[in-house]
């Protein structure tokens, strides 16, 4: 872990250049270009509002519309989904760099996660405008928002290290990851509030809470929408899971990165 951080620090200019390149390339040739970072979240919110606010008319025990609740959970979830799907390909898709240039290979998955983090932060700007428009407002608990952001970032770094490494040797990973992410979303309180589990069996509640993303997603919802601190027990559990995942992912990546050149 610490050797990774040291090498990333030494090559911080390369990391910054790759992140900038990735963000520019994402919408290269499009009319809106960088503005798509704001347009996509707005379009998502519009779809949710039409589907759940007008057609289905889902109601929560709160003053804000269900579409905003859903959007608040989907922003950090998209961070996970995009990081894992793009990150699993980052070594294979950069085979020329891996073979021809020496640099710390952990820069490639780190670039993906940082790039997707920036997209999340831009989406948060859209969310901030929406909560103001709908009268949800802000509270001083927003100062706690970096906590779930950091937990998710560390968690995704570890997962992306492991998946990008695994995909070098088993190309099935890139095909399976989309299905896993979709199934994972349904056991995370994004489409439903965590309070829906109150009358469910204890084993079902435990299963949902043992998912590290539950603590992260509910922390976003608590801080942004409900103006209260997160559930420290489950956010703490998510933080512990993130650290373990990062250590394991880093170990796997460092253990096998010397074989990447011959495999890609």
N, C-alpha and C positions, 0 to 999 in steps of 0.2 A: 504493500500500500504506500509506504513512505517513499520507496524508490520511484513509484509511479508519479507521485506528487512532485518529487525533485526534478524528474525529467520533464514533466509538463511545465514546470517553472522555467527550466533552462530553454525550452523551445516555445515560450509563450508567444513570441512574434509569429512563428509558423502556425500555432493554434489560432491566433487571432485572424491571420490571413485566410486560413481554411474555413473558419466560421463565416467570415465576410463573403468569401467566394460561394459558399453553400447557400447563403441567404439570397445573394444576387442571382445565382443560377436557378433557384427554385421557380422564379416567375419570369425568366429571361424570354424575351420575344412577345410577352403579353402586353396588352394595351395599358392595363392598370399597374402592372409591375408590382412595386413594393406595397401599393395600396391594397393588394389582395390580402395582406396580413390583417387588415381591418374589415375588408369586404366579406371574407369567408365567415368570420364569427357573426357578423350582422345577418348574413343570409341564413346561417344555421338558426339563429334566434328567431328570424321571421318564420321559418318552417316550423319550429317548435310552437310558436305562438298560434299559428293557424291550426296545427294538428291538435295540440293539447288545450289551447285556450278557446278556440272557436268550435272545432268539430267534436272532440272528445269531452271537453269541458271538465278536465280533472281539477279537483279542488283540494287544497291543503288546509290544515288548521293554522293558517298564517295569513298575513295581509298581502303577501306578494303572490303573483301568478305562478302556476306550476311551471310555465315555460322558463321563467328566470331561475327557479330551483334547478331545473334540468340543465340549463345552460351553465350554471355555476359548477355543477359536477362534471359536465362534459369537457370543459376547458382543461382541467388537470388530467382528465382521462385521455383526451386527444394527445396531450403531452406524452403520456405513457405509450399509447398505441403507435404514434408516429415514430417515437424514439426507437421502439423495439423493432418495428417493421423495416425502417430505413437502416437502423443500426446493425441489424443482423446481416445486412448485405455490404457493410462498409469495407470490409477487408477484401472480399471477392470482387467488388466493383471497382476497387482501386488497385488491381493487380499490378499495373504498370509502376505505380509508386512503390509498392511493396517490394518489387523485384529490382528496381533500378536505383532507388534513393535510400540512403540510410537516415532514419529518424525514428523516434520512439513510436512504435506502431499503436500504442494506446491513444495517441492523438486522434486517430481516425474515429473510433467510437465516441471519444470525448467531444469531438467536433459536432457529431450528430446530436448528442444530448444538449449541448449548449445552444446549438442552432434552434432546436425545438423549444428550449426554455425561453429563448427570445420571442418565438411565436406565441408562447403562452402569455408572456408579459404584455405583448401587444393586444392579445385577446382580452386581457384583464382591463385594458384601457376602455375597450368597448363595453365590458361588463360594468365598469364604474359609471359610464354614461347612462347605461340602462337602469341601474339601481337608483340613480338620481331622478331620472324621468318618472319612474314608477313610485317614487317617494319612499324607497327603502332607506336611503341615506347611508351615512357612514357613522362609525363609532371609534373610540380610541382603541378598541380591540383589533383594529386593522394593523396596529403595530406588531401584532403577533403573527401576521400573515407570512412573514419570511420563514417561520418555523416549519409549517407543512411543505413550503416550497423547497427548503433545504433537504428535508427528509426524503421527498420524492426524487429530487435531483440525485442524491447519493444512491438511493434504491435503484434508479434507472441506470446509473453508471455501472453498477455491479452487474445488473441483468444484461446490459448491452455488451459489456466485456465478455461475459460468458456466451451469449448467443452469437456474437460476431465470430468468436473463436470456434464454436461448435459448427457453424455454417461452413467454415472452411473445409471441414472434414466430412460433414454430413449435410449435403445440399437440401435435404428434406426439410431442414429447419425453416428455411424461408417460406416454404409452402404451408407448414403447420402453424406458424406463429399467428397468422391472421385468424385462424379458427380458435386458437387458444385465447387470444385477446378478446374475441367476440363473446366466448363463453365466460371469460373472467368478468366481463362487464356486468353480466346478469347476477353475479354473486357479490357485487359491489353496490352500495346504496346510491345509485345515480338515477335510476328510473323510479325509485321509490324512497321515501324518507326512512331513516333508520328506526323511527318510532313505529313503523309498520311491524317490526319484529317483536314488539312488546308482548303480544299475545301468542307468539309462536313457541314451539317447544324449545327447551334449553339447548338441545344439540344444534338446532338450526341457528339460534342466536350465536352460539359459540363458533360455528362454522363460518358465519359471515364476519365475525369480529377477528377471527384468526387470519383473515385476508388482510395483509398489511395496508392495502389501498383503502380499506374501510376507514381506518384512523385518519388517513390523509384527506380523503374526500369529505368526510363529515367535519373535519377541521375547517376546510374551506367554507362549507355551508354554515357552520356555527359562527365563524368570524365575520363573514361578508353579509349573510342574510339575517341571522338571528341576533347579531350584536352581543355575542357572549364568548367566553374563552372556549377553546376546544376541550374535548374529553381527554384530560392529560394521561389517563391510564392507557387509552388505546392509541393516542398519538405517541406516547412513550414506547409502547410495544412496536409501533410502526418504525420508530427511529432505531430501535434495537435490531429489528429485522433488516432495515436498510444497511446498517453497519455490517451485519453478518453477510448479507448479500454482496456488499462491496468487497469485503475481504475475500470471500469465496470466488467471486467473479474475477478479481484481480489476480488471485493465485492461478486460476485456470488459464487466464490469458497469458500471464508471464511464463507459465509452465510450457505452453505449446507454441508461443509466438515465433520461436526459432524455426519451426517447421512450415510456417505460412508460405515462404517463398517457393518451396518445392511443391506445395499443394495447390496454389492458385494458378 
